[in-house]
């Protein structure tokens, strides 16, 4: 016979009584749903509604524009996350897939946003004729192309550097490939992936002007949003409107930092790989409030239980082939056949590009574009070296201090999100009045948004650095340059390489907006491949767009093959925290 104490029964009943934290949580949830419904309703309107309600520089319109832009970026980040898990896992786990997917990722991150817009806007509009949703999907896809590659590189790097002892333990417990993926590899990647997701979200702001103020050939469409607001303010030389846009952007970044990324950073801290107690952990008021709720936890318990069962399923990710077929598939001849197939497909793709370009362009044009590519490459190399010298020490200092990282996080996001287009008016005025060279003075604009890839990844690496290794270095009194060379630089090296690859590719991408700057009727153009692609896109000259994008992709692939890929292999071979 079981006895129930009255006090225990009272405690049990109180579990089902909502508290003030429940009121806060449900208020945030319902407010979010209302905002989503309001913003989503606008995307289902006919395309003619954009002409009836053109973008206005009235500051009162900025909350509506901020909502529309934020919804596009959140949709793109969700798509980027799904892409990251699928693409990164396949590239890291299959040697043959890696031969194709990693070079393809190099190409994708080097293709400028304008290059994607040139060939996707009309396609999305054809899927939904006469509807705003077609243009919205084109804008979301363009933002996706500025977010996904960085996240995928981060996840791929994490999977390639999972500590060997943890992998052996997972196999000793006979975890299936599906269980090992969700219970070891995804948790191990979380600290770096969360920081790179923040960087990708901020990086989306950098290209939001091109994504919302779409101009390809004779097709000109402007979607309501902060990016379109900035484009109109620059066109009309309205500095006050530019200031209002910056303020709105800062407000949006602070809001989603508090409601999304700060809880994610605090949650992902539990996945750090270390054997001793760490220092002060990052915290989030929203996460603390959610843990103090009563009714919300009861409502969400079934969802949490369902999600918790997903990693426990013993699904086999490898194909169920007979032993003989499996040996043949894994044999040397299969590798050679796959390599031949990859070469044949690559040669055929190059032939198609060359045939299309040759319809209107001659070899002198190709030589000219290659020369412009060399000029842009020199800019990228110099800017990457300067960014490394500045941001690696800063990122280590911030990452090793969780409280500092917590305060710097929204500021870093704002700086990373700050569109170079807003700096253009000041740069153009200064260059014209001082008689400076656009070839030199426009170059820093290329790295204005991409340098933060290095900072964010180094912060992620330093934040994930095991506390027991820090204690060991302190015990053995390793200090000064020896500490940098033997302790922290090896620890953050894989993260730095990920940041440097994406920063390098992003700088090539950013050249399309940085090598051509305008303020009202004043337009400055620097010699380089980015300016060539921007001018060809504006003119709707598709052969030149294809040639420029192809040459840029070629430079990025060669650069990555000669420098970054060997460093990636070195990081995976020598810099693992085993």
N, C-alpha and C positions, 0 to 999 in steps of 0.2 A: 504494500500500500504506500503510495507516494504522498508526502505532505508538502503543501505549498505555503510558504511563508507569505504573509500579506505584503511585506516590504518588497519581496521579490516580484510578486504579482503586479505591484504598482510600477516598479521599474519596467517590467515587461509591457505594461499598457502604455507607458510613456513613450516607448519606442515607436508607437503608431500615431503619436500626437505631433503635428507639425510644429516647428519652432521658427524663430525669426530667420534663421539661415535658409529654411525651406522657402519662406516668403521671398527672400532675395534671389534664390536660385530659380524659382518658378517665374519670378518677374523678369529675370534675364532671358530665360528660355522663351517665354511668350513674346517678349519684345523682339527677340531675334526672329521668331517665326513671322511676326507681323511685318517686319522689315523685309524679310525674304519674299513674302507674298507680294508686297508692294513693288519691290524691284523686279520680281519675276513677271508681274503683269505687264510691265512696260515692254518687255522683250517680245511679247506676243502681238504687239500692235502692227498695223500695216506700215510698209516702208515710207509711204507718203507722210506719215506723222512726223518724221524727222524734218521734212521740209516745212511743215506747218509750225513746228516748234524748234527753230534753230537755236544753236548754242548762244547763250547770252553771257556777258561779263558782269551781270548783276551778282554781287556777293551772296544775295539771298538764295541763289540757285545752287550754291556750292554744296550744301548738305545733300541735296538730291544727286548731284554729280558725283560726290564722294561715295555715296551708296552704290551707284551703278558701277563705278570703277572698282570698288572693293569686291563686289559680287563677281565681276569678271576675273579678278585676280585670285579669289578663293576657288572658283571653278577651275581655273588653270592649275592651281597648286594641288588640288585633289587629283586631277588628271595626271599631273607630273608625278605624284606619289605612286599611283597605280603603275605608271610606266616605269618608274624607278625599280620597284620590286620585281617586275617581270623581266625587264631588259637587263638590269644589273645582275640578277641571279643567274640568268641564262649565260651572260658573258663570263661570269666568274666560275661557273661550274662545268661548262663545256669548252674543251680546248678548241674544237672546230668552230663552235659558235663565236668564241673569242676572236678567232682569226678574222671574222667578218664584222662582228658587232662593235668591237673597240675602234677599228679604223672608221667605221660608219659613224660612230659617235663623234669622232674627231671632225668628220665632215659636217655633221648636223650642227655642232656648236659653232662652226666657222661660217655657216650660211647666215647672212644677215637677215634680220627680221623683215626688212624690205624685200629680200629675196623670196621669203615665204609668202609675204603678202601679194607679191606680183603674180603668183600662180595659184593662190588659194581663195582670194576674195571672190572672183567670179564663180568658182566652183561651189563655194558655200552658198552664194546667192542663188545659184541654179537649183540647189537642193530645196530651198524655201523661197520660191519666186514671190516677190512683192511683200515679203515679211521681214521685220527687223531682226528676227531670230537668226536668219542667214548671216547677216553682217555681224551680229553678236558672236556667233560661232567663229567667224573669221578673226575677230579681235581676240577672243579667248585663245584660239589656236596660236595666234602671233605671240601673246603673252606666255603661253605654254612653251614656245620655242626659246624664250629667254629664261625659263625657270628649270626645265626638266634636265638638261644636260649636266648642270652642276650637281644636282641631287643624285643623278645616276652615277656620276664619277665617284661621289662620296660613298655611296652604297657598295659599288664595285670594289673600291679600295678597302673598305672594311671587311668584305667577304674574303679578299685575298690575304688579309693580315690577321685573321682570327688566330689567337694563340693555339699552338699545337697541342698543349696539354689539355685545353678545354675540348678541342676536337676529339682527342683520344678518349676523354671521359664520356663524351656523348656516344661514341661508338661502343665503348665498353658497356653502356647501359642499353645497347641495341636500339637506339632511337632511329626511326626511319628518316629518310631524307626530308620529308615534310615536317616531322617533329624537330629535327635538328635545325631546319630553317627558321621556324617560329620560336623555338625555345633557346637557341644559342646565337645564331647568326644575326637575326633581326635585333634582338636585345643588345648584342655587342655593337651593332652599328648605330644604335639610337643616339648617343651623345653627339657624334659627328653629324648624323643625318638631320637632327633637329636644328643645329646651328646652320647647316647648309640650306635647310628649308627656309629659315629666316633670311638668309642671304638671297635665295631665289625669289622670295616674296619681295624683298627690297629691289632686286635686280629687275623685276617686272615693271616697277615704277620708271626705271630708266628708259624703257621703250614704250611706255604707255601713250606717249604723244603720237608716235608713229602708228600705234595700234588703234587709236580712237579717231585720229584725223587721217583717214585713209585716202591716199591720192595715188592711183596707179593709171598712167596713161590718161584716157578721157573719163575714167571713173573716179569721182570724188564723193566720198561719203563721210559725214561727221557724226559720230555717236556721242550722246550726252555723257560727259565724264570730265574728270580733272585734266586728263591729257588733252582733250579737245579744247578745254578752257585755256590751258597754257598756250596751245598752238594759236588760238585766236588772239590772246593777249600779246604774244610776240609779233604776230602779223600787224596788230594795230599800235604797237609800241606803247602799250599801257603798263607801265611799271607798277602802278598801284594794284592792278589785277594780278600781276605776277606775284606780288606780295601776298595777296589774299589766297592764291592757289598754294603757295608754300605753307601758309598757316593752316589751311585745310588739310594738306598732306601730313603735316606734323600731328594734327589732332587725330587723324585716322590711324597713323602709325602708333601713337601712344595708346589708342583704344585697343587695337588688335594685339599690341604687345602685352597689355594687361590681361586680356580675355583669352588669348590663344597661346602666344609663344612663352610667356613667363610660366604658365602652368606646365607647358610641355618641357621646358628646361628643368623645372623642379622635379617633374615626374621621371624624366630620362636619367637623372642623376643616380638613381638606384641601380642602373645598369653598368656603372663604372666597374672596371676589372681591377680589383685590388684585394690584398689579403689582410690589411690592417685598417683600423678605423680612420676614416677621413676627417678632414677639418670641417668647417661650417659648410653646410649644404645650402644650395639655392632654395629660396622659398617663394611661394605664391599665395597671396591672400585669397584668390579665387579657389585654388586647390584646397586650402585649409577650410574655406567655407563649405565646399562640397563635401568634405569629410565630416563636417559637423552637422550636416542635414540629417533628418530622420526619414521623412516621407519620400524624399527624392531617392535616397539609397534603396528604399523598399521598391519603388517604382522601377528603378534601373537594375535591380538585382537580377531579374530574368535575362536582360540583355547582356549583363556582365557574365552570367553563367554560360550563355550561349557562345559568347566570344571566347571565353576561357576554354571551351571544349574544342575549338578549332585547332590549336596547336597539339592537342592530345591524340588527334586522329592518326592512325598508322597508314597514311597514304604513301604509296611508293611513287616517287617522281620519275624513276627510270622506267623505260619501256619494258614490258614483260615479253622478252624474246627468248626463243630456245637457245640452249647453250651454244650450239654450233653457229647459229646466226649471230649471237652476241660476240663470239670470238672473231667472226668475220668482220663485224661492224667495228670492232676495236682494233683490228689488225693494221699493219703498216700499209697494205694496199688500199684500204679504205681511206687512210690519211692522205695518200698520194692522189687518189681519185677526187677527194674533197678539195685538195689544193688546186688541182687542175680545173675543177669546176669554178672555184672562186676566181682564178685567173681569167678563165674564158668569159665569165659574166662581167668582170671588171673591164676587160678589153672591149667587150660589146657596148658597155655603158659609155666608155670613153669615145667609141666610134660614133654612137648616137649624138653625143654632145658636139663632137667635131663636125659632124654632118650638118647639124642644126646651125652652128655658128658660121660654117663656111658658106651658107646660103647668101649671106650679106657681107661678111667680113673677110679680109685677106690676112696673110701672114704678118705684114708690117703692124697691123692692129694688135695681133697676138703678142708680138715683141714689145710693143708699147705697154700693153697691160702687164706683162711680166716685169718690165722696168718699174712700173708704178707699184707692183707688189713688193719689189725689193725695198723701195722707199718706205712703204708702210711697215715692212718687217723690221727695218732698222728702228723705227719709232717704237714698235712693240718691245724689242729687245732692251732698249735703253730704259723704257718706262717700267718693265718688269724688274730690272735690276734695282732701280731706285725704290720701287714699292717693296721689294724684299728687304732691303737694308733698313727701311723705315718701320715696316709693320711686323716683321718677325719678332724683334725685341719687345715692341709694344704689345703684341698679341700674347706672348709668353707671360709678361708681367700681369696682364689683365686676367688671363686664364688661370693662373695659379692663385688668384685671390677671388673667391666666389662672390664676396660682397661687392667688390669693385666691378666684377663682370655683370652683376645684377643691375648696378647703376648705369654702366656704360651701354648695356644692351639696347635700350630704346634710342640712345644717341647714335650708336653705330648703325642701327637700322635706318634712322633718318638720313644719315650721311650717305649710306649706300643707296637709299631710295631717291636721293636728290637728283632729279634729271639734269643732265648736262645742258639741255635746251634752255634752262632758266639762267645758266651762267653765260650763255651766248651773247645776250645783249651787252653785258658788261665787257666781255672779251672783244666783241666787235668794235665797240666804242673806243676801248683802250688801244686796240691795234691800229685803228684808223687815225686817231688823234696823235699817237706817238710814232706813227710811221713804221711799225714793226712788221716782221715777216710772218704771214699766215702759216707758212710751212713749219716754222719753229713754234710760234705762240699758240697755235691751235692744237698742237700735239698733246699737251697735258690733259685736254678734254677727253682724249681716248681712254685714259686710265682713271678718270674722275669717278666713274661708277664701278669699274672692275677691280680696282685695287683692294676693295673690301673683301673679295673672295679670299685673298691671302690672309687678311686680318681675321675673318670669321673662322677659317679653317685652323689657323694657329691657335686661336682662343679655344676652339673645340678640342684640339690635340692637347693643349696644356691643361684644360679642365678635366680631360679623361686620363691624364697621366697618373699612374698608380701611386697612392700615398706611401706604400711601403718602399717604393724605389726612392721617393723623396727623403724618407727617413734614413734609408741606407746611405744615400749621398751625404746627408748631414752627419751621420755617425762616423763615416770615414773622412769627414772634413774636406770634401771635394768642393772647391769654391773657384770663383773667377772664371777664366777662360776654360779651365779643365772641366768645370761644371757644365758650361755650355757645350763643349765638344763631346764629352763622354756621357752626359746625363740627358739634358733636356732636348738638344737638337736631334739625337737619335730617336727620342720618344715622340717628337712632333713631326718627324720627317715625312712619314706617309701622309699626314694631314696637309703639310705644306705642299707636297707634290700635287695633291688633289686641288688645292687652292690655286697653285701656280698654273696648272693646266687650264682650269676654267677661267682664270684671270687673263691668261694669254689668248685663249680663244675668244673671250668676251671683248678683249681690246680690239682684235680684228673686227669683230662684229660692230663694236662701237665706232669704228672708223667711218662708217657710213653717215653718222650724224655729227662726228667731231671734225671731219675734214671739210665739211661744208657748213658754215655758220651764217645766219642771217638775222637782221634786226630791221624790220620794216622793209624799206627798199634797198638797204645796204646788204650786200652779199659777199662773203669772203670764201675763197676756195683754196685749199692746200693741195699740192700735188700728192696723189696717192690713190691706192686701189679703192678705198672707201668712197672718195669723192666721185670716182669713175662710176661705181655701181649706183650711187645716189642720183647722179645726173641721168644715167640710162633708165633708171626706174621712173624718174619724174617724166621723162620723155616717152615712156612706154616702148623703149627699144629693147625688145626681148632677146635678140641675139647678143647684144652687148651685156645685158643683165646676166645671161647664162655664162658668157665668157668670163665676166668679172667674178661671179660666184664660183665658177669652176677653178679659176686661178687662185682665188683666196683659199678654197678648200685644199688645193694642191700644196700651197705654202704651209698651211696649218698641219696637214698630214706629215709632210717632210720634217717640219720643225719638231712635231711630237715624236716621230720615229727616231730622230737623231738625238733628241735630248730628253724629253719627258718620259717616254716609254722605258728607256734604260734605267732612269731614276725610279720609276714605278717598280720595275723588276728588282732593283736593288733594295727598295723599301720592303718589298714582300719577302725577300730572301734574307736580309741582314738586320732589318729594323723591327722585327716582330717581338712583341712583349711575351716571349715564351717563358 
